[in-house]
Amino acid sequence: MTLALIGVNYKTAPIAVREQIAISRADLAETTRALAATPGVTECMIVSTCNRVELLAAVETEDVDLTGFLHRHFGLDPALLEPHIYQRRDRDAVRHLFRVAASLDSMVVGEPQILGQVKEAFAVARASGTVAGQLEHLLQSAFAAAKKVRTETEIGSNSVSIASVAVDLAKKIFGSLQGRTVFLVGAGKMSELAARHLVEQGAGAILVSNRTQERARLMAEEFQGRVIPFEQLYEAASEADIVISSTGAPHPIFRREHGQAFMHRRRNRPMFFIDIAVPRDVDPAMNKLEGIFVYDIDDLQAVAAAHMAERSREASDAETLIAEEVERFQQHQRTVNVAPAIVALQRQAEEIRQAELRRVQIRLGSLSAEQVAAVEALTRGLVNKFLHPPMQAFKQAAREGNSVRLDALCEAWSVSAAAIHEAEPEVPAVAVNPTSSATERVEAQTMNEAEARVETRP
Protein backbone atom coordinates (compact mmCIF):
# COMPACT_ATOMS: atom_id res chain seq x y z
CA MET A 1 0.00 0.00 0.00
CA THR A 2 1.09 3.54 -0.73
CA LEU A 3 -0.61 5.85 1.72
CA ALA A 4 -1.25 9.40 0.51
CA LEU A 5 -2.66 12.38 2.38
CA ILE A 6 -3.20 15.90 1.08
CA GLY A 7 -5.02 18.83 2.61
CA VAL A 8 -5.23 22.42 3.71
CA ASN A 9 -5.69 23.62 7.27
CA TYR A 10 -5.76 26.77 9.37
CA LYS A 11 -1.94 26.93 9.34
CA THR A 12 -1.53 26.75 5.56
CA ALA A 13 -4.61 28.54 4.20
CA PRO A 14 -6.71 31.51 5.31
CA ILE A 15 -10.41 31.02 5.79
CA ALA A 16 -11.09 32.73 2.45
CA VAL A 17 -9.44 29.70 0.79
CA ARG A 18 -10.69 27.01 3.17
CA GLU A 19 -14.31 27.98 2.76
CA GLN A 20 -14.08 27.37 -1.00
CA ILE A 21 -13.36 23.66 -0.45
CA ALA A 22 -15.40 23.12 2.71
CA ILE A 23 -17.58 20.01 2.48
CA SER A 24 -20.88 20.00 4.34
CA ARG A 25 -22.01 16.96 6.30
CA ALA A 26 -24.76 16.41 3.74
CA ASP A 27 -22.26 16.33 0.86
CA LEU A 28 -19.48 14.35 2.56
CA ALA A 29 -20.60 10.87 1.46
CA GLU A 30 -21.04 11.89 -2.18
CA THR A 31 -17.65 13.64 -2.25
CA THR A 32 -15.98 10.63 -0.64
CA ARG A 33 -17.44 8.33 -3.31
CA ALA A 34 -16.27 10.73 -6.01
CA LEU A 35 -12.73 10.57 -4.58
CA ALA A 36 -12.92 6.76 -4.53
CA ALA A 37 -13.74 6.83 -8.26
CA THR A 38 -10.43 8.57 -8.99
CA PRO A 39 -8.16 6.21 -11.00
CA GLY A 40 -5.60 4.55 -8.75
CA VAL A 41 -7.47 5.14 -5.48
CA THR A 42 -8.28 1.84 -3.74
CA GLU A 43 -9.57 3.17 -0.40
CA CYS A 44 -10.23 6.68 0.90
CA MET A 45 -11.87 8.98 3.42
CA ILE A 46 -12.22 12.75 3.82
CA VAL A 47 -11.99 14.83 6.99
CA SER A 48 -13.71 18.22 6.63
CA THR A 49 -13.95 20.57 9.63
CA CYS A 50 -13.89 24.30 10.17
CA ASN A 51 -10.09 24.13 10.40
CA ARG A 52 -9.11 21.56 7.76
CA VAL A 53 -10.04 19.57 4.68
CA GLU A 54 -7.89 16.45 4.25
CA LEU A 55 -8.04 13.57 1.78
CA LEU A 56 -6.58 10.26 2.97
CA ALA A 57 -6.21 7.46 0.44
CA ALA A 58 -4.57 4.13 -0.21
CA VAL A 59 -3.31 4.42 -3.77
CA GLU A 60 -1.84 2.01 -6.31
CA THR A 61 1.03 4.28 -7.32
CA GLU A 62 2.60 7.46 -6.02
CA ASP A 63 1.51 9.51 -9.03
CA VAL A 64 -2.24 9.31 -8.27
CA ASP A 65 -3.44 12.92 -8.59
CA LEU A 66 -5.32 13.77 -5.39
CA THR A 67 -4.55 17.46 -5.78
CA GLY A 68 -6.18 17.42 -9.20
CA PHE A 69 -9.30 15.95 -7.62
CA LEU A 70 -9.63 19.00 -5.37
CA HIS A 71 -9.18 21.37 -8.31
CA ARG A 72 -11.72 19.54 -10.48
CA HIS A 73 -14.32 18.81 -7.82
CA PHE A 74 -14.52 22.38 -6.59
CA GLY A 75 -13.83 24.06 -9.94
CA LEU A 76 -10.87 26.02 -8.61
CA ASP A 77 -7.88 27.47 -10.39
CA PRO A 78 -4.85 25.36 -9.36
CA ALA A 79 -2.87 28.57 -8.85
CA LEU A 80 -5.28 29.56 -6.08
CA LEU A 81 -5.14 26.31 -4.11
CA GLU A 82 -1.71 24.85 -4.85
CA PRO A 83 0.35 27.16 -2.56
CA HIS A 84 -1.75 26.11 0.44
CA ILE A 85 -1.78 22.32 -0.01
CA TYR A 86 0.44 20.03 2.04
CA GLN A 87 1.15 16.42 1.10
CA ARG A 88 2.22 13.45 3.24
CA ARG A 89 3.22 9.93 2.19
CA ASP A 90 3.34 6.61 4.01
CA ARG A 91 4.99 7.04 7.44
CA ASP A 92 4.58 10.83 7.36
CA ALA A 93 0.89 10.38 6.52
CA VAL A 94 0.48 7.94 9.42
CA ARG A 95 2.14 10.37 11.81
CA HIS A 96 0.01 13.27 10.56
CA LEU A 97 -3.22 11.30 10.98
CA PHE A 98 -2.26 10.19 14.50
CA ARG A 99 -1.44 13.80 15.49
CA VAL A 100 -4.72 15.08 14.07
CA ALA A 101 -6.78 12.45 15.91
CA ALA A 102 -4.92 13.21 19.15
CA SER A 103 -5.61 16.96 18.75
CA LEU A 104 -1.93 17.83 18.48
CA ASP A 105 -2.51 19.55 15.14
CA SER A 106 -5.56 21.51 16.28
CA MET A 107 -5.83 25.27 16.62
CA VAL A 108 -6.57 24.63 20.29
CA VAL A 109 -4.28 21.77 21.31
CA GLY A 110 -6.18 19.23 23.37
CA GLU A 111 -9.66 20.16 22.19
CA PRO A 112 -11.88 17.07 22.23
CA GLN A 113 -14.00 17.63 19.12
CA ILE A 114 -11.51 16.60 16.43
CA LEU A 115 -11.41 12.92 17.43
CA GLY A 116 -15.18 12.74 17.05
CA GLN A 117 -14.95 14.47 13.69
CA VAL A 118 -12.34 11.99 12.42
CA LYS A 119 -14.49 9.10 13.66
CA GLU A 120 -17.51 10.56 11.89
CA ALA A 121 -15.52 10.89 8.64
CA PHE A 122 -14.44 7.27 9.00
CA ALA A 123 -18.04 6.16 9.60
CA VAL A 124 -19.18 8.02 6.48
CA ALA A 125 -16.43 6.37 4.42
CA ARG A 126 -17.38 2.95 5.78
CA ALA A 127 -21.04 3.49 4.96
CA SER A 128 -20.04 4.67 1.49
CA GLY A 129 -18.00 1.53 0.87
CA THR A 130 -14.71 3.40 0.39
CA VAL A 131 -12.82 1.85 3.32
CA ALA A 132 -11.54 -1.74 3.54
CA GLY A 133 -8.82 -3.56 5.44
CA GLN A 134 -5.92 -1.18 4.81
CA LEU A 135 -7.47 2.03 6.13
CA GLU A 136 -9.53 0.10 8.68
CA HIS A 137 -6.45 -0.94 10.63
CA LEU A 138 -4.81 2.45 10.17
CA LEU A 139 -7.81 4.34 11.58
CA GLN A 140 -8.30 1.95 14.48
CA SER A 141 -4.64 2.44 15.34
CA ALA A 142 -5.08 6.23 15.15
CA PHE A 143 -8.07 6.08 17.52
CA ALA A 144 -6.10 3.89 19.94
CA ALA A 145 -3.18 6.34 19.85
CA ALA A 146 -5.51 9.29 20.51
CA LYS A 147 -7.07 7.47 23.47
CA LYS A 148 -3.63 6.74 24.86
CA VAL A 149 -2.68 10.42 24.62
CA ARG A 150 -5.88 11.36 26.46
CA THR A 151 -5.41 8.84 29.25
CA GLU A 152 -1.64 9.08 29.77
CA THR A 153 -1.09 12.86 29.49
CA GLU A 154 -2.84 15.95 30.85
CA ILE A 155 -3.39 17.43 27.42
CA GLY A 156 -7.16 17.14 27.81
CA SER A 157 -7.32 18.69 31.28
CA ASN A 158 -9.41 21.83 31.63
CA SER A 159 -10.90 20.96 28.27
CA VAL A 160 -11.04 23.78 25.77
CA SER A 161 -12.50 24.11 22.32
CA ILE A 162 -13.02 26.65 19.59
CA ALA A 163 -16.34 27.44 21.28
CA SER A 164 -14.71 28.08 24.66
CA VAL A 165 -12.03 30.26 23.08
CA ALA A 166 -14.79 32.26 21.37
CA VAL A 167 -16.52 32.80 24.72
CA ASP A 168 -13.21 33.89 26.29
CA LEU A 169 -12.89 36.45 23.53
CA ALA A 170 -16.42 37.71 24.19
CA LYS A 171 -15.52 38.21 27.85
CA LYS A 172 -12.50 40.28 26.87
CA ILE A 173 -14.67 42.48 24.67
CA PHE A 174 -17.51 43.02 27.14
CA GLY A 175 -15.69 42.59 30.43
CA SER A 176 -18.54 40.48 31.79
CA LEU A 177 -21.23 38.36 30.20
CA GLN A 178 -23.66 38.91 33.05
CA GLY A 179 -27.05 39.86 31.62
CA ARG A 180 -25.86 39.81 28.00
CA THR A 181 -28.34 38.50 25.45
CA VAL A 182 -26.82 35.81 23.27
CA PHE A 183 -28.15 34.62 19.92
CA LEU A 184 -27.05 31.15 18.79
CA VAL A 185 -27.53 30.81 15.06
CA GLY A 186 -27.19 27.13 14.17
CA ALA A 187 -28.02 24.34 16.63
CA GLY A 188 -25.06 22.07 15.97
CA LYS A 189 -22.44 20.71 18.34
CA MET A 190 -20.35 23.87 18.24
CA SER A 191 -23.32 26.03 19.18
CA GLU A 192 -24.21 23.66 22.02
CA LEU A 193 -20.67 23.90 23.41
CA ALA A 194 -20.76 27.68 23.16
CA ALA A 195 -24.09 27.75 24.99
CA ARG A 196 -22.70 25.69 27.86
CA HIS A 197 -19.77 28.05 28.31
CA LEU A 198 -22.00 31.11 28.08
CA VAL A 199 -24.40 29.82 30.74
CA GLU A 200 -21.45 29.05 33.02
CA GLN A 201 -20.28 32.66 32.59
CA GLY A 202 -23.67 34.07 33.60
CA ALA A 203 -25.10 35.08 30.24
CA GLY A 204 -28.67 36.33 30.33
CA ALA A 205 -31.29 35.48 27.73
CA ILE A 206 -30.32 32.91 25.11
CA LEU A 207 -31.99 32.93 21.72
CA VAL A 208 -31.68 29.94 19.40
CA SER A 209 -32.41 29.72 15.70
CA ASN A 210 -31.86 26.88 13.28
CA ARG A 211 -33.25 25.88 9.88
CA THR A 212 -34.54 22.70 11.52
CA GLN A 213 -36.88 24.09 14.16
CA GLU A 214 -37.00 20.89 16.22
CA ARG A 215 -33.26 21.02 16.83
CA ALA A 216 -33.55 24.67 17.88
CA ARG A 217 -36.38 23.75 20.26
CA LEU A 218 -34.38 20.98 21.93
CA MET A 219 -31.39 23.25 22.47
CA ALA A 220 -33.52 26.10 23.75
CA GLU A 221 -35.19 23.77 26.26
CA GLU A 222 -31.84 22.54 27.51
CA PHE A 223 -30.60 26.07 28.20
CA GLN A 224 -33.94 27.70 29.11
CA GLY A 225 -33.69 29.77 25.97
CA ARG A 226 -36.17 31.06 23.40
CA VAL A 227 -36.61 29.68 19.89
CA ILE A 228 -36.51 32.18 17.05
CA PRO A 229 -37.99 30.86 13.78
CA PHE A 230 -35.32 31.04 11.10
CA GLU A 231 -37.49 33.27 8.92
CA GLN A 232 -37.46 35.84 11.78
CA LEU A 233 -33.67 35.72 12.04
CA TYR A 234 -33.01 39.34 11.07
CA GLU A 235 -35.82 40.83 13.14
CA ALA A 236 -34.61 39.10 16.31
CA ALA A 237 -30.85 39.50 15.82
CA SER A 238 -30.85 43.13 16.91
CA GLU A 239 -31.91 42.01 20.41
CA ALA A 240 -28.59 40.23 20.88
CA ASP A 241 -25.37 41.65 22.29
CA ILE A 242 -23.48 38.56 21.12
CA VAL A 243 -24.23 36.50 18.02
CA ILE A 244 -22.46 33.16 17.68
CA SER A 245 -23.09 31.79 14.22
CA SER A 246 -22.25 28.28 13.06
CA THR A 247 -24.47 27.15 10.20
CA GLY A 248 -23.74 25.13 7.09
CA ALA A 249 -24.87 27.88 4.73
CA PRO A 250 -22.79 28.09 1.53
CA HIS A 251 -22.84 31.92 1.58
CA PRO A 252 -22.87 34.62 4.31
CA ILE A 253 -26.25 34.98 6.00
CA PHE A 254 -25.31 38.26 7.71
CA ARG A 255 -24.33 41.02 5.29
CA ARG A 256 -23.47 44.70 5.56
CA GLU A 257 -27.05 45.89 5.01
CA HIS A 258 -28.22 43.65 7.87
CA GLY A 259 -25.60 45.17 10.18
CA GLN A 260 -26.71 48.68 9.31
CA ALA A 261 -30.30 47.77 10.21
CA PHE A 262 -29.19 46.16 13.48
CA MET A 263 -27.26 49.27 14.54
CA HIS A 264 -30.22 51.49 13.74
CA ARG A 265 -32.58 49.40 15.89
CA ARG A 266 -30.00 49.11 18.71
CA ARG A 267 -29.36 52.87 18.70
CA ASN A 268 -25.69 52.12 18.01
CA ARG A 269 -25.16 49.90 21.07
CA PRO A 270 -22.20 47.55 20.31
CA MET A 271 -22.87 44.15 18.80
CA PHE A 272 -20.36 41.31 18.75
CA PHE A 273 -20.35 38.55 16.09
CA ILE A 274 -18.33 35.36 16.54
CA ASP A 275 -18.41 33.49 13.25
CA ILE A 276 -17.24 29.91 13.76
CA ALA A 277 -18.65 28.62 10.47
CA VAL A 278 -16.73 27.56 7.37
CA PRO A 279 -17.82 28.85 4.90
CA ARG A 280 -18.30 32.05 6.87
CA ASP A 281 -21.76 33.13 8.00
CA VAL A 282 -20.81 36.79 8.43
CA ASP A 283 -19.62 38.97 5.55
CA PRO A 284 -16.25 40.53 6.52
CA ALA A 285 -17.63 43.88 5.32
CA MET A 286 -19.75 43.92 8.51
CA ASN A 287 -16.57 44.61 10.45
CA LYS A 288 -16.32 48.04 8.83
CA LEU A 289 -19.52 49.25 10.48
CA GLU A 290 -19.21 51.42 13.57
CA GLY A 291 -20.26 49.50 16.67
CA ILE A 292 -20.09 46.02 15.11
CA PHE A 293 -17.19 43.68 15.90
CA VAL A 294 -16.74 40.53 13.82
CA TYR A 295 -14.33 37.70 14.62
CA ASP A 296 -14.05 34.65 12.41
CA ILE A 297 -12.37 31.35 13.19
CA ASP A 298 -8.94 32.54 12.05
CA ASP A 299 -9.18 35.47 14.48
CA LEU A 300 -9.47 32.95 17.31
CA GLN A 301 -5.97 31.64 16.63
CA ALA A 302 -4.28 34.34 18.72
CA VAL A 303 -6.39 33.39 21.72
CA ALA A 304 -5.66 29.72 21.10
CA ALA A 305 -1.92 30.47 21.18
CA ALA A 306 -2.20 31.23 24.90
CA HIS A 307 -3.61 27.76 25.51
CA MET A 308 -0.73 26.33 23.47
CA ALA A 309 1.80 27.90 25.85
CA GLU A 310 -0.04 26.53 28.89
CA ARG A 311 -0.06 23.04 27.42
CA SER A 312 3.46 22.89 26.00
CA ARG A 313 4.67 20.24 28.46
CA GLU A 314 1.61 18.05 27.98
CA ALA A 315 1.93 18.46 24.22
CA SER A 316 5.58 17.37 24.37
CA ASP A 317 4.62 14.22 26.29
CA ALA A 318 1.84 13.55 23.80
CA GLU A 319 4.22 13.93 20.85
CA THR A 320 6.50 11.31 22.38
CA LEU A 321 3.57 8.90 22.73
CA ILE A 322 2.51 9.53 19.13
CA ALA A 323 6.03 8.82 17.88
CA GLU A 324 5.99 5.50 19.75
CA GLU A 325 2.57 4.58 18.34
CA VAL A 326 3.63 5.46 14.79
CA GLU A 327 6.69 3.22 15.15
CA ARG A 328 4.52 0.45 16.56
CA PHE A 329 2.17 0.72 13.59
CA GLN A 330 5.08 0.69 11.13
CA GLN A 331 6.62 -2.36 12.78
CA HIS A 332 3.30 -4.15 12.53
CA GLN A 333 3.07 -3.31 8.85
CA ARG A 334 6.59 -4.58 8.18
CA THR A 335 6.00 -7.78 10.15
CA VAL A 336 2.78 -8.51 8.29
CA ASN A 337 4.49 -7.81 4.99
CA VAL A 338 7.08 -10.51 5.64
CA ALA A 339 4.43 -13.15 6.40
CA PRO A 340 4.19 -14.32 2.75
CA ALA A 341 7.94 -15.00 2.69
CA ILE A 342 7.67 -17.05 5.89
CA VAL A 343 4.72 -18.92 4.44
CA ALA A 344 6.73 -19.67 1.29
CA LEU A 345 9.66 -20.90 3.38
CA GLN A 346 7.44 -23.20 5.42
CA ARG A 347 5.64 -24.42 2.32
CA GLN A 348 8.96 -25.42 0.74
CA ALA A 349 9.99 -27.27 3.89
CA GLU A 350 6.63 -29.03 4.10
CA GLU A 351 6.86 -30.14 0.47
CA ILE A 352 10.33 -31.61 1.15
CA ARG A 353 9.07 -33.38 4.28
CA GLN A 354 6.10 -34.90 2.43
CA ALA A 355 8.32 -35.99 -0.47
CA GLU A 356 10.77 -37.72 1.89
CA LEU A 357 7.93 -39.50 3.67
CA ARG A 358 6.62 -40.78 0.35
CA ARG A 359 10.13 -41.89 -0.67
CA VAL A 360 10.63 -44.08 2.42
CA GLN A 361 7.04 -45.30 2.68
CA ILE A 362 7.80 -48.67 0.98
CA ARG A 363 10.76 -49.31 3.26
CA LEU A 364 8.67 -48.46 6.34
CA GLY A 365 6.04 -51.00 5.34
CA SER A 366 2.62 -51.11 6.94
CA LEU A 367 2.50 -48.87 10.00
CA SER A 368 -0.16 -48.65 12.64
CA ALA A 369 -2.07 -45.40 13.17
CA GLU A 370 0.01 -44.72 16.27
CA GLN A 371 3.25 -45.26 14.35
CA VAL A 372 2.12 -42.98 11.51
CA ALA A 373 1.31 -40.29 14.06
CA ALA A 374 4.72 -40.72 15.68
CA VAL A 375 6.54 -40.37 12.33
CA GLU A 376 4.44 -37.29 11.49
CA ALA A 377 5.22 -35.69 14.84
CA LEU A 378 8.93 -36.50 14.59
CA THR A 379 9.42 -35.13 11.08
CA ARG A 380 7.26 -32.07 11.66
CA GLY A 381 9.09 -31.30 14.87
CA LEU A 382 12.47 -31.52 13.15
CA VAL A 383 11.31 -29.20 10.36
CA ASN A 384 9.92 -26.65 12.83
CA LYS A 385 13.11 -26.62 14.90
CA PHE A 386 15.21 -26.28 11.78
CA LEU A 387 13.11 -23.37 10.46
CA HIS A 388 12.89 -21.47 13.73
CA PRO A 389 16.19 -19.51 13.34
CA PRO A 390 15.54 -18.30 9.76
CA MET A 391 11.92 -17.40 10.63
CA GLN A 392 13.10 -15.29 13.56
CA ALA A 393 15.72 -13.70 11.30
CA PHE A 394 13.04 -12.75 8.77
CA LYS A 395 10.85 -11.21 11.49
CA GLN A 396 13.68 -9.28 13.08
CA ALA A 397 14.82 -7.87 9.74
CA ALA A 398 11.22 -6.86 9.02
CA ARG A 399 10.83 -5.11 12.39
CA GLU A 400 14.06 -3.20 11.75
CA GLY A 401 13.06 -2.35 8.19
CA ASN A 402 16.37 -3.82 6.99
CA SER A 403 15.59 -4.47 3.31
CA VAL A 404 19.20 -5.49 2.51
CA ARG A 405 19.11 -8.24 5.10
CA LEU A 406 15.65 -9.35 3.94
CA ASP A 407 16.87 -9.67 0.36
CA ALA A 408 19.90 -11.66 1.56
CA LEU A 409 17.68 -14.00 3.58
CA CYS A 410 15.38 -14.49 0.62
CA GLU A 411 18.32 -15.39 -1.58
CA ALA A 412 19.84 -17.72 0.99
CA TRP A 413 16.58 -19.61 1.51
CA SER A 414 15.41 -19.48 -2.12
CA VAL A 415 12.36 -17.33 -1.29
CA SER A 416 11.15 -14.75 -3.78
CA ALA A 417 11.90 -11.21 -2.56
CA ALA A 418 8.80 -10.05 -4.43
CA ALA A 419 6.75 -11.83 -1.80
CA ILE A 420 7.91 -9.18 0.64
CA HIS A 421 8.19 -6.06 -1.48
CA GLU A 422 4.85 -6.52 -3.24
CA ALA A 423 2.89 -7.90 -0.28
CA GLU A 424 -0.31 -6.24 0.84
CA PRO A 425 0.20 -4.81 4.33
CA GLU A 426 -3.12 -5.96 5.69
CA VAL A 427 -3.22 -9.74 6.14
CA PRO A 428 -6.51 -11.02 7.60
CA ALA A 429 -6.53 -13.69 10.25
CA VAL A 430 -7.09 -17.16 8.84
CA ALA A 431 -8.89 -19.84 10.81
CA VAL A 432 -6.78 -22.96 11.39
CA ASN A 433 -8.84 -25.95 10.35
CA PRO A 434 -7.58 -29.19 11.93
CA THR A 435 -8.81 -31.16 8.90
CA SER A 436 -6.85 -29.05 6.39
CA SER A 437 -3.56 -30.14 4.91
CA ALA A 438 -0.32 -29.63 6.80
CA THR A 439 0.72 -26.92 4.33
CA GLU A 440 -2.57 -25.05 4.77
CA ARG A 441 -2.26 -25.24 8.56
CA VAL A 442 1.30 -23.89 8.45
CA GLU A 443 0.19 -20.99 6.24
CA ALA A 444 -2.78 -20.15 8.46
CA GLN A 445 -0.69 -20.26 11.63
CA THR A 446 1.91 -17.92 10.12
CA MET A 447 -0.76 -15.43 9.03
CA ASN A 448 -2.37 -15.43 12.46
CA GLU A 449 0.97 -15.01 14.18
CA ALA A 450 1.71 -11.92 12.06
CA GLU A 451 -1.73 -10.44 12.77
CA ALA A 452 -1.39 -11.12 16.51
CA ARG A 453 1.52 -8.69 16.64
CA VAL A 454 -0.97 -5.84 16.37
CA GLU A 455 -1.72 -6.34 20.05
CA THR A 456 1.85 -6.96 21.22
CA ARG A 457 4.53 -4.31 21.55
CA PRO A 458 7.78 -5.71 20.14
N, C-alpha and C positions, 0 to 999 in steps of 0.2 A: 504493500500500500504506500502510495505517496500522499501525505496529508498536506493540504493547502488551506491557508486561511488568509483572507484579505478583508479590509474594513476601513472605516473612518471612525474616529471618536472625538470626544471633546478636546483632546490634546492636539489632534492633527487638523481639525476642521472647525471653523466657526459655525454657529447655528444656522447661518444663512445658507451654508452648503449642506449641513446635515439634514435640514428639513426638506431638501429636495429629493433625498433618497429614503426618507423615513417610511416605514412600512407599518400600516395599521394592523391591529389584531385581526380585523376582518379579512385583510388581504394577505396575511402571512402564509397561510397554507397554499394559496394559489401561486404566490411568488416562489415558495420553496419547491413546488412541483415544477415550475418553469426552470429553476436552477438545475434540478435533477435531469431535465431534458437536454441540458447542455452536453454536447459531445465530449466524451472522456470522463464525465462525472459519474461515479458509481454509487456514492452515497453523499448526502448533504443535509445541512440544517442552516437556519438563519436566525441570528440574534438581533432584534431591533428594539432599542430602548431610546429614551430621550437623550442619552449620551453616546450611543454607538449604534452602528449597523455593521455586522460582521457576517461573512459567508464562510462556513467551514465545510470542506468537502474532501472525500477520498477520491483521488483522481488516478486515471490510468497512466498518465505521463505528466511530466513537469510543465509541459507547454500548454496545458488546458487553460483557456482564457477566461478566468473568473472576472477580471477587471472589465473585459469587454461585455460580459453579461450585465454588469451595473450600468455601463454606458447605454447599451441597447434597451434594457428594460425600462429605464427611467427617461430615455430620450435626451441624454445630456451630452454636451460637448466634452470629449475626453480632456481637453485642455483645462476645463473647469474643475474636474474631479481628480485627475491624475496626481496633482501635487499633494493631495491630502490623503491618498491611499497608502496604507502600510500592508506589507505582505510577510507572511511567516510560512515556513516549510517544516514538516516533520517534527523534530524535537522542539524547535522554536515555536511551532504551532501548538504543540502539547503544553509547553510551559505557559504560553500566552493564555490558552483556554483555562488552565488550572488557576492562574492569577486572576482572571476575570471572575470565575466562579467563586473564588475566595474573597472577592471584593478588594483585592490589592491593586486593581487597575481602575477603581472607581474614583469619581470626583471627590466623594467623601469616603475615605478608606474605612472599611469596616461596616458600611451600610448593609443592611440585611436584604434589601429588595433584589439585588442582582442575581443571587442564587436562584430565587424563585422565577426570575425572568428567563434565566438559562434553562431551567427545568421546563418551563412552559414552552420555550422554543423547541426543546427536544421532544416534548409530548406532541406538538404540532407536526414535527417531522415524522415521528413514528406513525401518527394517524394518517399522514399523507403517503406513507410507504416509501419514504426516501432515506430511511435509516435501517441498516442491517447489522451484522455482527461486528464490523470494524469500528464504526462510530459508537455502537452500543457499549462496547467495553471501554472505549475512550471516555465517553460521557459519564459512565458509572464511576470510573476512576477519578474523574474531575470532581464529581459530587462527594466522593469519599475524602478527597484531599481537602475540599472546602469545609467539610464537617470536622476534619481533624484540626484545621486552623481555628475554627470556632471553639472547639472544646479544649485545645491545648495552649491557646494564647488568650490574651485579654483584648484582642483587637475588636471584639464585639461588645465590650463593656460600655456602659452609658451610650447605648445604641443611638446612632444618628442616621439621618437620611437627608435626601434633597429637601423633603418637606420640612424637616426640623431646622435645617439651615435657613430655609426661606422664612420660617417663623422668627428665628433669631434676627434676621435682617429687618423684619417688620418691627421688632422691639427696639432696634437701634434707631429706626426712623421716628417712631412715635414715643419712645421712652417707656411707655407702658401700654399694654393691650387691654387694661381694665376698661370695660364699658365700650370698647370699639365694636362696631358692627362689621361682621365679616361675611363676604359673599363667596361661597364655593361654587365655581362654575365647572361642572364635570363631577360625577359621583364615582370616580374610579378609586383604585387603591391609594394613589398619591393624594387625592383630595381627602380621603378618610384619615390618612396619617397626619395631614396638615390640620384637620379638624381636632384630632386628639391633642396635638401640641397646643393649639389655640385655646382649647378649653382649659388645659392645665395652666395656661398663662393668664387665665381670668377674662378671656374675651367675652363680650356681651352677646348680643343677638347674632345668631348664625343663620344665614340664608343659604339655601341649597337649590341649584337648578341643574337639570340634566335632560338630554333629549329623551331618555327613557324615564318617564315620570315615576315609575315604581321604584327604581333605584334611588332617585332623589328622595322619595318618601321614606324609604328604609333608613337612609343616612340621616335625614332630618329627625326621625324618631329617636335614633340612637343618641343624637346630640341635643335633643330638645330644641331643634331648629325649626325653621319655617320653609316650606316648599314654595319655590317660585316657578310657575310654568315657564317652559323655555321660550314660549312666544312673548312672555312679558319680561324677558331678560333685560332689555334696555331701559324699561320704565323703572325696574326695581334697582338696577345697579347703582343709581345715584344715592341710594340710602346707605351704601357701604363705605366704610373708611378704608377697608382692605379687601381687594378682590384677588383671590387665588384661582387661577384658571388653568385647567388641565383637561382639555377635551381632545378628541381625535379629529377635529375639523381640518380639512386640507388647506384652508385659507384663514387669515385673521378674522375673528368674530367681533373684535373691538377695534374700530378705526378712528381716525382723527375727528371726524364729525361727531362720533358718539362721545368722545371725550369733551368736546366743546359743549355739548348738551348737558353732560354730567356736571361740569363746572358751573354752568348757568343755574342749574337747579340746586346745586349745593352752595351757591353764593360764594364760590371760590374757596371753600374749605378743602384742604389737601385730600388727595385720593391716591392710594398706593396700590399698584398692580404688580403681582408676582406671577409671572407667566412661566409655568413649568411644563408647557406643552411643546412638543416637536412633531409637526410644524407649529410655529408660534401662533398663539391665539390673539396676541395683542400686536397691532401694527407699531413698529418702532417710532413712527411719526408722532404717536401719542405722547412720547417723552418730551416733545418740544413744547407742549402746552404748559402754561403757567399753572402750578398747583397740582400737576399730575406727575407721579414718579413711577416709572416702569422698569422692572428688573426681569430679565429673562434668565434662562438656565445657565448661560455662560457667565452672567454677572454674579452668580452664586459661587463661582470658583474661588474668588478671593476669600470669601468666608470659609469655604471648605479647607483652604490652605492652613487655617489656624488649627483645625481638627487634625490635619496631617502632622503638624509639629507635635501635638499632644500625643499622637499615637506612633511616633517614629520607632520607639523601642519595640512595641508590639508588632509593628509592621516588619521590622527586621527579623524578629523571631518567626513570623509567618512566612517570610521569604525563604528562610532556611528550611522550614517544613515543606514548602512547595518544591524546592530544589530536590529534597529527598524523595518526594512522591513522584516527581518527573523521572528521576533516575530509576525508581522502582518500576514505573510503567515501562520505561525503555528496556530494562533488563527482562521484564516479562515478555515483551515483544521479541527480543532477540532469542530468548529461550524457546519460545513457541516456534520461531522460524527455523530452529535447528532440528525440531522434532522429525520432519520428513527424512533428514539424513540419518538420524538414529533408527528410524523405522526401516530405512533401506539397509542399514548395516545389520540389523537383527533379522531382516528377511533373508539376506544372503547367508547368514549363519544358520538359519533354520533350514534353508534349502540344502545346505551341505550336510547338516545333521540327518535330515530325512533321506538324502541320497546314500549316506553311509549305512543307515539302518537297512535300507533296501538291499544294499550290496552284500551285507553279512547275514541276511535273513535265512538263506538256504543253509549256511553253516550253523546257525543257531538252532535250526530244526523247529519242531513244534513246541512252543512255550505256553505255559499256563497264563491265565489273565494276570495273576500276581507277578509272574516273571516279566511279562510285557510291561506292566506298570513300573516295575523296578528298573528295567532298561530305559524306559522313557524318562523316568526321574533322574537317573544317572547321567544320561547324555544331555538332557536339558540343563541340569545343574552345572555340568562342565562348561557348556556354551555360555551360560549366564555369567559364570565366574570369569571366563576368558574375556567376555565383552565388557565387563564392568569398567576396567580402566579406560578403554577408548571412549565409552559413553560419557564417563565423567569428564574426560578431556574435551569432548565436543561441547558439553554443557558449560564448562568453565570458559572456554574460548568464546562461546556465545554471550555469556554474561559480561565478559570483558569487552565485547565488540571487536575482538581480534580477528579480522577477516583473513590476515595472512596465515595465522595458525589454523583457522578453519579450512582454508584451501589446502594446506599441507596435510591435515588430517584426512580430508576427503581423498587426496591423492594416495596417501599411504594405505587407506582401507578400501580403495577402489569404489568410493561413493561419489556420485555426481555432485559437483559443487553447485550446479544449477538448482538442486533440491533445496539448497539454503537460500541462495540469492534471489530466487524467483518465488519463494514460498509465500503464501498468504499469511499475514500475521495473526489472524484470528482462527484458531483451530478448535472446533467444538469438541466437547467431551463425547467420547464414544463408549457406549455400554459394552462391557466385556461379557460375552455370551459363552458360558462354559461348554456349549455344544459346538462352537465354531472351531475352525482349524487352528493349529498351533500358531501359524503365521498370523492369522487374523487376531488371535488373542494378544500376541506380542505387539502388533500395531496398535490395538486399542489401548493397551496398558501404557504404551509410550505416549500416546496422545493425551490420555488422562493425566499422566504424570506432568506433562508440560503445562496443561491447563491448571493443575493444582497449585502451581507456583504463583498464581495470581494472589493467593491468600497467604503466602509465606514470604517473609522478607528474607532475601538471600543472606 
